[in-house]
Amino acid sequence: MTDTDITEIAKRRRAILDELSDISETPPVLVAVTKTQPDEALEAILLDGQRVFGENRVQEAYEHWEARRESIPDLELRLIGPLQSNKSEDAVRLFDVIETIDRAKLCRELAKAEEKTGLKRTYLIQVNTGEEPQKAGVSPDGVEDLLATAREHGLNVVGLMCIPPVEEPAGPHFALLAKLADKLGLNQLSMGMSADYDLGARFGATHVRVGSALFGARDYSA
């Protein structure tokens, strides 16, 4: 990664923050998605002041952040990818927020992990707003029951997250998520990614998850 690349990351970050501020009086938190990013990119965006990060995979997140946690006390790590139940303890040890609760078994395993580690974390429920069979997330009509289950297990669920179908307009899905959150009294809405973070902000997102719009196209060859 060249000095020019590092400068561009900072420029893109500031442009996105400015755009979000123009859209909303209370702009959403920018979650920098660091999946597949090299250390140079992480250091560049940390130097520019970014402190909230999203990771898709538990193991890669450990590689990125385990050694950095002690030296960055205001770091916030959010798991935004599907979580296997057997990785629950590892996720609870590293992440401050887990955005991808989508089934009762995962609630049970996360509760066990919290008890074992003595750590209390914050959670969002992932909603499959498009009811796509290949995609993680609970169906919209199952959110209320899953929320009750999570709370029965003592999990601190504060919001909802979604990834709309790529072939459909995102707006109706964001509107549905906001309506569900309002009905259930949840105050965090994680919605909007690189292609539609501005739309997420317009529909009331509290967090937008941005990767390629910050770092450029990802290199999946590694």
PyMOL commands that set and color helices and strands:
alter all, ss='L'
color gray80, all
select helices_A, chain A and resi 3-23+39-47+58-65+85-94+104-117+140-152+171-184+197-202+212-215
alter helices_A, ss='H'
color red, helices_A
select strands_A, chain A and resi 29-33+52-55+76-79+97-101+122-127+156-162+188-190+207-210
alter strands_A, ss='S'
color yellow, strands_A
deselect
rebuild
show_as cartoon
